[in-house]
Amino acid sequence: MANFTEQLAAMRSKMAAIDIKYAARQTLESPRPHTAQLHFADDLISGSVMETPAGKHFETVKLWERHRRHGSVGIVDLEHLPEDLLDSLSGGAIAKAHPSKWCFLDTETTGLSGGTGTYAFLIGCGSIEPDGFRVKQFFMRDYGEEASQLHALAEHLQRFDVLITYNGKTFDQPLLETRYRMVRQRTPFARMEHLDLLFGARRLWKIRLDSCKLTHLEHQILGVEREGDLPGELIPYY
């Protein structure tokens, strides 16, 4: 508990420093027609404001090129994955699906308990592309942008057949389905097969490793050490 409290205090200190820096810069600039809160993402992240029939939201895209590596794994190796790779991982539910039809999805939310009061303010979708691994993020800068964010996500998922998550069957997908109902839009997940890697990870490494948390597996299995990463359990505090 002490470690958690120390982490929380450190992150609050960092966020306070960012707020002070941003506020000081705003006093030197001419007034903007919208609030600083609404355009905070625009100022810090390279991306675009997207407009849909449901309104506007913010999107950003990042590509990990084919020549790069993620820990011990080369990005170029992803394009050579066999179409039947998910067969055994899914217990036969996904017999064959080309890697280009897989969508890796994760969310950042305003809480961890779920329910109608929890929002997915950031939704990330990763995909295997000819030029590398691409991550597209859908961000709602304010609550009024949720409908547009979810509309764009549904359109993006149309090109994929398989949803791949880590603990997504019990958290991410149910939460997003609730959000779609709240904005009166149809959920895009009904036609997609869903592979939750958490269950397979527990079968493979539960006895061998102390923890099956994603960050722990990344380090132990792939040799990846995250830098400057905010622990997921702290995100709702901000």
Backbone as CSV, one residue per row, in Angstrom:
resi,resn,N_x,N_y,N_z,CA_x,CA_y,CA_z,C_x,C_y,C_z
1,MET,0.829,-1.200,0.000,0.000,0.000,0.000,0.866,1.254,0.000
2,ALA,2.000,1.181,0.754,2.898,2.327,0.802,3.469,2.624,-0.578
3,ASN,3.814,1.569,-1.319,4.364,1.746,-2.652,3.338,2.405,-3.574
4,PHE,2.070,1.976,-3.468,1.004,2.561,-4.273,0.846,4.048,-3.948
5,THR,0.868,4.379,-2.662,0.715,5.773,-2.235,1.856,6.628,-2.746
6,GLU,3.069,6.096,-2.714,4.233,6.832,-3.202,4.134,7.059,-4.708
7,GLN,3.704,6.032,-5.454,3.536,6.177,-6.896,2.492,7.232,-7.220
8,LEU,1.382,7.197,-6.491,0.311,8.151,-6.719,0.780,9.581,-6.447
9,ALA,1.523,9.773,-5.361,2.033,11.101,-5.023,3.002,11.601,-6.089
10,ALA,3.857,10.702,-6.591,4.823,11.089,-7.623,4.121,11.494,-8.909
11,MET,3.089,10.732,-9.320,2.379,11.044,-10.550,1.590,12.342,-10.424
12,ARG,1.021,12.590,-9.245,0.307,13.848,-9.036,1.262,15.036,-9.115
13,SER,2.466,14.859,-8.612,3.464,15.914,-8.686,3.843,16.215,-10.125
14,LYS,4.012,15.157,-10.944,4.346,15.340,-12.357,3.221,16.044,-13.103
15,MET,1.971,15.629,-12.842,0.835,16.230,-13.511,0.678,17.696,-13.106
16,ALA,0.967,18.013,-11.847,0.882,19.397,-11.389,1.903,20.265,-12.110
17,ALA,3.098,19.719,-12.324,4.134,20.463,-13.038,3.725,20.735,-14.476
18,ILE,3.088,19.747,-15.112,2.600,19.924,-16.485,1.520,21.005,-16.523
19,ASP,0.609,20.969,-15.552,-0.465,21.957,-15.510,0.090,23.365,-15.359
20,ILE,1.105,23.535,-14.496,1.703,24.846,-14.284,2.371,25.350,-15.559
21,LYS,3.096,24.468,-16.236,3.772,24.836,-17.475,2.775,25.226,-18.551
22,TYR,1.693,24.456,-18.654,0.685,24.727,-19.671,-0.031,26.048,-19.383
23,ALA,-0.360,26.299,-18.105,-1.054,27.524,-17.728,-0.192,28.745,-18.014
24,ALA,1.126,28.631,-17.763,2.029,29.744,-18.028,2.106,30.055,-19.512
25,ARG,2.096,29.039,-20.340,2.164,29.257,-21.778,0.897,29.904,-22.293
26,GLN,-0.246,29.523,-21.709,-1.519,30.069,-22.143,-1.591,31.580,-21.919
27,THR,-0.936,32.085,-20.861,-0.978,33.518,-20.588,-0.208,34.310,-21.624
28,LEU,0.744,33.671,-22.317,1.537,34.345,-23.336,0.899,34.286,-24.704
29,GLU,-0.077,33.421,-24.893,-0.728,33.259,-26.179,-2.021,34.057,-26.215
30,SER,-2.492,34.306,-27.404,-3.777,34.972,-27.544,-4.882,34.038,-27.104
31,PRO,-5.999,34.571,-26.608,-7.092,33.717,-26.147,-7.609,32.816,-27.251
32,ARG,-7.977,31.595,-26.879,-8.506,30.629,-27.828,-10.008,30.508,-27.631
33,PRO,-10.746,30.194,-28.693,-12.197,30.182,-28.604,-12.758,29.065,-27.749
34,HIS,-11.930,28.019,-27.443,-12.410,26.887,-26.656,-11.585,26.774,-25.381
35,THR,-12.038,25.953,-24.466,-11.344,25.812,-23.194,-10.042,25.062,-23.363
36,ALA,-9.099,25.318,-22.432,-7.810,24.620,-22.487,-8.003,23.134,-22.303
37,GLN,-8.969,22.729,-21.490,-9.207,21.313,-21.241,-9.589,20.596,-22.521
38,LEU,-10.395,21.238,-23.343,-10.874,20.606,-24.561,-9.749,20.367,-25.549
39,HIS,-8.749,21.241,-25.590,-7.700,21.145,-26.599,-6.367,20.695,-26.021
40,PHE,-6.371,20.172,-24.795,-5.133,19.748,-24.161,-4.456,18.651,-24.972
41,ALA,-5.225,17.659,-25.449,-4.652,16.565,-26.250,-4.071,17.094,-27.551
42,ASP,-4.737,18.062,-28.173,-4.269,18.613,-29.435,-2.888,19.239,-29.296
43,ASP,-2.620,19.852,-28.148,-1.373,20.559,-27.945,-0.208,19.628,-27.627
44,LEU,-0.493,18.477,-27.041,0.568,17.581,-26.590,0.843,16.434,-27.542
45,ILE,-0.127,16.055,-28.350,-0.019,14.859,-29.166,-0.245,15.199,-30.635
46,SER,0.546,14.598,-31.493,0.351,14.765,-32.931,-0.851,13.925,-33.370
47,GLY,-1.821,14.566,-33.966,-3.022,13.859,-34.395,-3.970,14.790,-35.108
48,SER,-5.208,14.368,-35.251,-6.184,15.149,-35.993,-7.540,15.111,-35.304
49,VAL,-8.256,16.204,-35.408,-9.644,16.234,-34.981,-10.487,15.657,-36.112
50,MET,-11.228,14.597,-35.810,-12.017,13.906,-36.824,-13.495,14.215,-36.636
51,GLU,-14.195,14.329,-37.744,-15.628,14.607,-37.699,-16.398,13.424,-38.267
52,THR,-17.414,12.985,-37.559,-18.277,11.883,-37.987,-19.723,12.360,-37.943
53,PRO,-20.679,11.547,-38.419,-22.088,11.937,-38.297,-22.535,12.150,-36.856
54,ALA,-21.751,11.647,-35.894,-22.113,11.779,-34.483,-21.381,12.926,-33.785
55,GLY,-20.559,13.673,-34.521,-19.845,14.778,-33.908,-18.358,14.758,-34.209
56,LYS,-17.547,15.196,-33.237,-16.104,15.267,-33.410,-15.383,14.544,-32.269
57,HIS,-14.166,14.110,-32.559,-13.287,13.515,-31.560,-11.859,13.638,-32.072
58,PHE,-10.903,13.151,-31.292,-9.486,13.278,-31.641,-8.894,11.902,-31.934
59,GLU,-8.056,11.823,-32.962,-7.404,10.565,-33.318,-5.914,10.777,-33.537
60,THR,-5.154,9.755,-33.209,-3.718,9.764,-33.486,-3.292,8.380,-33.956
61,VAL,-2.299,8.333,-34.814,-1.821,7.069,-35.383,-0.303,6.991,-35.233
62,LYS,0.179,5.824,-34.830,1.619,5.601,-34.716,1.983,4.282,-35.380
63,LEU,3.066,4.296,-36.123,3.530,3.106,-36.834,4.881,2.655,-36.306
64,TRP,4.968,1.366,-35.958,6.252,0.731,-35.657,6.697,0.039,-36.948
65,GLU,7.706,0.592,-37.608,8.113,0.104,-38.925,8.639,-1.326,-38.868
66,ARG,8.696,-1.976,-40.040,9.046,-3.383,-40.151,10.439,-3.693,-39.610
67,HIS,11.347,-2.733,-39.691,12.726,-3.002,-39.277,12.924,-2.905,-37.768
68,ARG,11.915,-2.415,-37.048,12.067,-2.226,-35.607,11.767,-3.512,-34.848
69,ARG,12.117,-3.510,-33.565,11.896,-4.667,-32.715,11.106,-4.256,-31.479
70,HIS,10.378,-5.214,-30.940,9.700,-5.025,-29.663,10.248,-6.097,-28.735
71,GLY,11.221,-5.691,-27.926,11.916,-6.679,-27.119,12.677,-7.642,-28.007
72,SER,12.416,-8.927,-27.851,13.119,-9.947,-28.627,12.429,-10.274,-29.946
73,VAL,11.323,-9.611,-30.235,10.529,-9.925,-31.423,10.681,-8.831,-32.473
74,GLY,10.951,-9.226,-33.712,11.038,-8.276,-34.814,9.654,-7.994,-35.380
75,ILE,9.365,-6.735,-35.653,8.064,-6.379,-36.222,7.845,-7.085,-37.560
76,VAL,8.909,-7.255,-38.331,8.789,-7.896,-39.638,8.291,-9.330,-39.519
77,ASP,8.543,-9.973,-38.361,8.134,-11.363,-38.176,6.612,-11.518,-38.099
78,LEU,5.907,-10.429,-37.785,4.458,-10.518,-37.618,3.753,-10.905,-38.919
79,GLU,4.275,-10.443,-40.056,3.597,-10.710,-41.323,3.711,-12.177,-41.745
80,HIS,4.612,-12.914,-41.098,4.787,-14.329,-41.446,4.027,-15.262,-40.497
81,LEU,3.223,-14.712,-39.600,2.448,-15.558,-38.703,1.431,-16.364,-39.498
82,PRO,1.263,-17.658,-39.197,0.328,-18.499,-39.956,-1.130,-18.170,-39.650
83,GLU,-1.996,-18.425,-40.611,-3.414,-18.121,-40.456,-4.093,-18.991,-39.402
84,ASP,-3.516,-20.163,-39.109,-4.125,-21.056,-38.121,-3.506,-20.906,-36.731
85,LEU,-2.728,-19.831,-36.518,-2.045,-19.648,-35.242,-3.019,-19.564,-34.066
86,LEU,-4.174,-18.945,-34.280,-5.121,-18.720,-33.186,-5.984,-19.940,-32.888
87,ASP,-5.863,-20.980,-33.698,-6.685,-22.178,-33.529,-6.493,-22.791,-32.143
88,SER,-5.251,-23.098,-31.799,-4.982,-23.723,-30.502,-5.158,-22.731,-29.355
89,LEU,-4.805,-21.464,-29.591,-4.940,-20.453,-28.542,-6.394,-20.197,-28.161
90,SER,-7.279,-20.372,-29.133,-8.706,-20.109,-28.895,-9.499,-21.374,-28.607
91,GLY,-8.817,-22.501,-28.475,-9.519,-23.756,-28.236,-10.361,-24.188,-29.416
92,GLY,-9.922,-23.830,-30.630,-10.634,-24.216,-31.841,-11.715,-23.247,-32.276
93,ALA,-11.946,-22.180,-31.512,-12.995,-21.215,-31.860,-12.628,-20.384,-33.077
94,ILE,-11.315,-20.161,-33.271,-10.848,-19.382,-34.423,-9.922,-20.276,-35.233
95,ALA,-10.491,-21.051,-36.131,-9.717,-22.049,-36.868,-8.718,-21.412,-37.823
96,LYS,-9.152,-20.353,-38.499,-8.269,-19.733,-39.486,-8.654,-18.258,-39.643
97,ALA,-7.669,-17.392,-39.546,-7.877,-15.958,-39.746,-6.535,-15.326,-40.084
98,HIS,-6.473,-14.615,-41.195,-5.229,-13.985,-41.609,-4.841,-12.896,-40.605
99,PRO,-3.537,-12.782,-40.287,-3.097,-11.779,-39.311,-3.557,-10.355,-39.626
100,SER,-3.758,-10.045,-40.896,-4.224,-8.702,-41.259,-5.661,-8.464,-40.815
101,LYS,-6.357,-9.528,-40.402,-7.739,-9.417,-39.939,-7.846,-9.415,-38.413
102,TRP,-6.703,-9.327,-37.739,-6.711,-9.282,-36.277,-6.658,-7.829,-35.820
103,CYS,-7.447,-7.486,-34.829,-7.394,-6.161,-34.222,-7.073,-6.314,-32.736
104,PHE,-5.969,-5.712,-32.304,-5.559,-5.748,-30.906,-6.132,-4.503,-30.217
105,LEU,-7.018,-4.707,-29.268,-7.743,-3.574,-28.676,-7.459,-3.445,-27.181
106,ASP,-7.349,-2.186,-26.734,-7.202,-1.896,-25.309,-7.862,-0.552,-25.035
107,THR,-8.275,-0.336,-23.799,-8.928,0.915,-23.429,-8.261,1.520,-22.200
108,GLU,-8.390,2.838,-22.090,-8.072,3.546,-20.852,-9.379,4.166,-20.384
109,THR,-9.704,3.986,-19.114,-11.033,4.340,-18.637,-10.985,5.270,-17.431
110,THR,-12.144,5.836,-17.110,-12.252,6.742,-15.969,-12.446,5.988,-14.663
111,GLY,-12.484,4.673,-14.710,-12.641,3.864,-13.508,-12.433,2.407,-13.836
112,LEU,-12.337,1.578,-12.825,-12.074,0.157,-13.025,-13.254,-0.724,-12.646
113,SER,-14.334,-0.122,-12.175,-15.466,-0.916,-11.701,-16.498,-1.201,-12.781
114,GLY,-16.401,-0.520,-13.924,-17.389,-0.711,-14.975,-18.673,0.026,-14.641
115,GLY,-19.762,-0.372,-15.301,-21.030,0.289,-15.036,-21.235,1.495,-15.927
116,THR,-22.416,2.087,-15.837,-22.774,3.184,-16.732,-22.010,4.468,-16.446
117,GLY,-21.370,4.578,-15.292,-20.627,5.786,-14.964,-19.166,5.740,-15.364
118,THR,-18.730,4.640,-15.962,-17.332,4.495,-16.382,-17.217,4.696,-17.887
119,TYR,-16.330,5.602,-18.300,-16.142,5.921,-19.713,-14.791,5.395,-20.198
120,ALA,-14.748,4.980,-21.460,-13.479,4.643,-22.110,-13.035,5.884,-22.877
121,PHE,-12.256,6.740,-22.214,-11.896,8.006,-22.855,-10.840,7.821,-23.945
122,LEU,-10.119,6.707,-23.907,-9.111,6.414,-24.925,-9.228,4.955,-25.336
123,ILE,-9.330,4.715,-26.640,-9.434,3.358,-27.175,-8.333,3.179,-28.215
124,GLY,-7.480,2.185,-28.008,-6.392,1.921,-28.935,-6.610,0.640,-29.707
125,CYS,-6.335,0.686,-30.998,-6.467,-0.495,-31.872,-5.161,-0.706,-32.627
126,GLY,-4.552,-1.878,-32.427,-3.332,-2.219,-33.136,-3.617,-3.196,-34.260
127,SER,-2.878,-3.080,-35.346,-3.089,-3.982,-36.488,-1.775,-4.254,-37.193
128,ILE,-1.683,-5.441,-37.762,-0.509,-5.851,-38.526,-0.689,-5.402,-39.968
129,GLU,0.189,-4.528,-40.418,0.088,-3.934,-41.753,1.324,-4.285,-42.576
130,PRO,1.267,-4.116,-43.907,2.444,-4.394,-44.737,3.664,-3.562,-44.363
131,ASP,3.449,-2.355,-43.827,4.580,-1.500,-43.490,4.966,-1.568,-42.018
132,GLY,4.305,-2.445,-41.229,4.670,-2.598,-39.835,3.461,-2.826,-38.944
133,PHE,3.598,-2.429,-37.684,2.485,-2.555,-36.730,1.945,-1.163,-36.440
134,ARG,0.675,-0.970,-36.735,0.064,0.351,-36.631,-0.906,0.404,-35.452
135,VAL,-0.803,1.470,-34.673,-1.715,1.700,-33.551,-2.515,2.970,-33.815
136,LYS,-3.820,2.819,-33.822,-4.723,3.960,-34.001,-5.477,4.178,-32.703
137,GLN,-5.476,5.428,-32.221,-6.105,5.741,-30.952,-7.264,6.714,-31.152
138,PHE,-8.372,6.403,-30.499,-9.581,7.225,-30.559,-9.761,7.876,-29.187
139,PHE,-9.728,9.201,-29.155,-9.716,9.918,-27.887,-10.904,10.882,-27.796
140,MET,-11.651,10.790,-26.693,-12.715,11.755,-26.436,-12.166,12.821,-25.487
141,ARG,-12.089,14.067,-25.983,-11.528,15.156,-25.189,-12.522,15.668,-24.157
142,ASP,-13.781,15.369,-24.370,-14.829,15.745,-23.435,-15.954,14.729,-23.591
143,TYR,-16.845,14.674,-22.610,-17.902,13.657,-22.630,-18.774,13.749,-23.877
144,GLY,-18.953,14.939,-24.398,-19.801,15.113,-25.568,-19.240,14.501,-26.838
145,GLU,-17.976,14.068,-26.809,-17.360,13.477,-27.998,-17.435,11.953,-28.008
146,GLU,-18.050,11.366,-27.010,-18.089,9.906,-26.920,-18.797,9.275,-28.103
147,ALA,-19.924,9.814,-28.509,-20.689,9.226,-29.606,-19.872,9.191,-30.889
148,SER,-19.132,10.267,-31.156,-18.292,10.319,-32.354,-17.142,9.328,-32.255
149,GLN,-16.520,9.254,-31.079,-15.423,8.310,-30.853,-15.876,6.878,-31.115
150,LEU,-17.024,6.503,-30.561,-17.522,5.136,-30.721,-17.967,4.860,-32.146
151,HIS,-18.512,5.860,-32.808,-18.909,5.706,-34.221,-17.687,5.407,-35.077
152,ALA,-16.603,6.145,-34.840,-15.372,5.934,-35.611,-14.761,4.568,-35.313
153,LEU,-14.818,4.147,-34.067,-14.298,2.827,-33.707,-15.061,1.730,-34.444
154,ALA,-16.369,1.830,-34.479,-17.181,0.822,-35.162,-16.825,0.748,-36.640
155,GLU,-16.621,1.883,-37.271,-16.235,1.895,-38.685,-14.860,1.264,-38.878
156,HIS,-13.934,1.562,-37.970,-12.580,1.019,-38.075,-12.582,-0.500,-37.936
157,LEU,-13.427,-1.040,-37.068,-13.448,-2.481,-36.810,-14.078,-3.283,-37.944
158,GLN,-14.703,-2.632,-38.878,-15.361,-3.349,-39.973,-14.388,-4.168,-40.821
159,ARG,-13.132,-3.763,-40.859,-12.158,-4.468,-41.702,-11.531,-5.666,-41.002
160,PHE,-11.893,-5.905,-39.731,-11.286,-6.985,-38.958,-12.316,-8.069,-38.622
161,ASP,-11.803,-9.297,-38.467,-12.656,-10.436,-38.109,-12.426,-10.930,-36.688
162,VAL,-11.251,-10.619,-36.127,-10.879,-11.132,-34.802,-10.491,-9.976,-33.888
163,LEU,-11.038,-9.993,-32.695,-10.676,-9.032,-31.664,-9.743,-9.726,-30.673
164,ILE,-8.564,-9.142,-30.433,-7.595,-9.717,-29.508,-7.358,-8.717,-28.370
165,THR,-7.550,-9.188,-27.133,-7.394,-8.319,-25.967,-6.615,-9.045,-24.878
166,TYR,-6.376,-8.335,-23.797,-5.806,-8.938,-22.591,-6.722,-8.551,-21.445
167,ASN,-7.506,-9.505,-20.996,-8.575,-9.296,-20.011,-9.745,-8.514,-20.600
168,GLY,-9.872,-8.568,-21.919,-10.937,-7.817,-22.584,-12.313,-8.439,-22.500
169,LYS,-12.385,-9.750,-22.291,-13.695,-10.397,-22.224,-14.452,-10.029,-20.956
170,THR,-13.720,-9.760,-19.895,-14.376,-9.422,-18.637,-14.393,-7.921,-18.365
171,PHE,-13.594,-7.141,-19.116,-13.567,-5.703,-18.843,-13.811,-4.851,-20.083
172,ASP,-12.878,-4.845,-21.050,-12.935,-3.897,-22.163,-14.198,-4.044,-23.021
173,GLN,-14.474,-5.265,-23.501,-15.638,-5.430,-24.371,-16.957,-5.147,-23.651
174,PRO,-17.207,-5.704,-22.440,-18.458,-5.369,-21.754,-18.611,-3.871,-21.492
175,LEU,-17.501,-3.199,-21.147,-17.586,-1.765,-20.901,-17.961,-1.014,-22.173
176,LEU,-17.320,-1.371,-23.297,-17.620,-0.699,-24.557,-19.044,-0.989,-25.020
177,GLU,-19.510,-2.208,-24.799,-20.888,-2.522,-25.167,-21.876,-1.658,-24.376
178,THR,-21.558,-1.413,-23.106,-22.389,-0.524,-22.291,-22.370,0.892,-22.849
179,ARG,-21.192,1.369,-23.247,-21.085,2.716,-23.790,-21.858,2.845,-25.102
180,TYR,-21.822,1.821,-25.946,-22.588,1.858,-27.195,-24.086,1.934,-26.905
181,ARG,-24.528,1.193,-25.920,-25.948,1.265,-25.553,-26.317,2.648,-25.020
182,MET,-25.408,3.248,-24.260,-25.691,4.552,-23.676,-25.830,5.639,-24.736
183,VAL,-25.096,5.518,-25.849,-25.205,6.521,-26.919,-26.140,6.047,-28.033
184,ARG,-26.802,4.921,-27.799,-27.803,4.371,-28.727,-27.212,4.052,-30.094
185,GLN,-26.061,3.390,-30.052,-25.431,2.888,-31.270,-25.304,1.378,-31.179
186,ARG,-25.237,0.743,-32.327,-25.108,-0.711,-32.371,-23.668,-1.121,-32.087
187,THR,-23.494,-2.110,-31.225,-22.157,-2.594,-30.908,-21.532,-3.297,-32.116
188,PRO,-20.242,-3.097,-32.370,-19.596,-3.715,-33.528,-19.009,-5.094,-33.256
189,PHE,-19.178,-5.599,-32.032,-18.462,-6.813,-31.639,-19.199,-8.113,-31.938
190,ALA,-20.482,-8.050,-32.229,-21.283,-9.270,-32.356,-20.761,-10.211,-33.440
191,ARG,-20.276,-9.684,-34.533,-19.834,-10.524,-35.650,-18.379,-10.963,-35.511
192,MET,-17.649,-10.430,-34.510,-16.216,-10.702,-34.388,-15.937,-11.830,-33.394
193,GLU,-14.966,-12.669,-33.714,-14.454,-13.630,-32.751,-13.553,-12.875,-31.775
194,HIS,-13.582,-13.269,-30.515,-12.806,-12.565,-29.497,-11.839,-13.536,-28.829
195,LEU,-10.555,-13.207,-28.912,-9.519,-13.982,-28.240,-8.943,-13.154,-27.101
196,ASP,-9.170,-13.601,-25.885,-8.620,-12.941,-24.704,-7.355,-13.688,-24.295
197,LEU,-6.208,-13.052,-24.487,-4.921,-13.710,-24.246,-4.635,-13.975,-22.774
198,LEU,-5.389,-13.344,-21.875,-5.154,-13.557,-20.451,-5.337,-15.019,-20.063
199,PHE,-6.364,-15.665,-20.627,-6.650,-17.048,-20.251,-5.541,-17.991,-20.715
200,GLY,-5.056,-17.791,-21.941,-3.955,-18.604,-22.425,-2.667,-18.352,-21.659
201,ALA,-2.449,-17.087,-21.294,-1.243,-16.740,-20.539,-1.239,-17.425,-19.177
202,ARG,-2.397,-17.481,-18.561,-2.476,-18.157,-17.259,-2.206,-19.649,-17.393
203,ARG,-2.699,-20.263,-18.460,-2.454,-21.698,-18.648,-0.968,-21.972,-18.870
204,LEU,-0.305,-21.080,-19.595,1.090,-21.306,-19.944,2.062,-20.948,-18.829
205,TRP,1.811,-19.837,-18.134,2.847,-19.280,-17.262,2.433,-19.082,-15.813
206,LYS,1.223,-19.479,-15.432,0.780,-19.223,-14.066,1.683,-19.885,-13.031
207,ILE,2.114,-21.105,-13.298,2.969,-21.819,-12.342,4.410,-21.344,-12.423
208,ARG,4.859,-21.038,-13.628,6.264,-20.665,-13.831,6.571,-19.255,-13.333
209,LEU,5.634,-18.326,-13.504,5.882,-16.934,-13.150,5.049,-16.510,-11.946
210,ASP,5.526,-15.494,-11.248,4.819,-15.006,-10.066,3.541,-14.271,-10.426
211,SER,3.519,-13.642,-11.597,2.375,-12.821,-11.979,2.113,-12.958,-13.473
212,CYS,0.842,-12.862,-13.847,0.461,-12.871,-15.260,-0.026,-11.494,-15.703
213,LYS,0.370,-10.451,-14.961,0.082,-9.093,-15.426,0.797,-8.867,-16.746
214,LEU,0.180,-8.091,-17.622,0.730,-7.897,-18.954,2.137,-7.314,-18.915
215,THR,2.367,-6.322,-18.075,3.703,-5.722,-17.996,4.744,-6.736,-17.523
216,HIS,4.340,-7.628,-16.627,5.268,-8.639,-16.120,5.609,-9.652,-17.216
217,LEU,4.599,-10.077,-17.979,4.851,-11.020,-19.072,5.705,-10.390,-20.160
218,GLU,5.450,-9.120,-20.469,6.266,-8.433,-21.469,7.743,-8.488,-21.095
219,HIS,8.009,-8.244,-19.824,9.403,-8.225,-19.369,10.004,-9.629,-19.339
220,GLN,9.264,-10.601,-18.795,9.794,-11.944,-18.612,9.863,-12.743,-19.915
221,ILE,8.882,-12.572,-20.793,8.809,-13.386,-22.017,9.432,-12.692,-23.220
222,LEU,9.172,-11.375,-23.354,9.634,-10.648,-24.534,10.862,-9.782,-24.274
223,GLY,11.229,-9.630,-23.009,12.377,-8.796,-22.704,12.110,-7.315,-22.860
224,VAL,10.856,-6.900,-22.665,10.467,-5.500,-22.818,10.391,-4.835,-21.448
225,GLU,11.020,-3.681,-21.321,10.959,-2.896,-20.098,10.314,-1.558,-20.444
226,ARG,9.097,-1.322,-19.958,8.414,-0.068,-20.247,9.099,1.092,-19.532
227,GLU,9.175,2.227,-20.229,9.784,3.419,-19.658,8.759,4.546,-19.642
228,GLY,8.646,5.225,-18.499,7.724,6.346,-18.387,6.276,5.942,-18.490
229,ASP,5.965,4.709,-18.134,4.600,4.206,-18.273,3.820,4.446,-16.982
230,LEU,2.594,4.913,-17.123,1.723,5.129,-15.965,0.968,3.852,-15.664
231,PRO,1.083,3.289,-14.470,0.341,2.068,-14.134,-1.150,2.251,-14.342
232,GLY,-1.799,1.234,-14.916,-3.208,1.331,-15.250,-4.101,1.670,-14.070
233,GLU,-3.746,1.153,-12.876,-4.604,1.395,-11.720,-4.570,2.849,-11.255
234,LEU,-3.577,3.630,-11.741,-3.488,5.034,-11.343,-4.230,5.968,-12.294
235,ILE,-4.516,5.493,-13.511,-5.115,6.364,-14.524,-6.440,6.971,-14.084
236,PRO,-7.357,6.224,-13.447,-8.627,6.848,-13.050,-8.478,8.030,-12.101
237,TYR,-7.338,8.161,-11.421,-7.153,9.265,-10.490,-6.932,10.587,-11.218
238,TYR,-6.667,10.526,-12.534,-6.373,11.744,-13.277,-7.467,12.045,-14.284
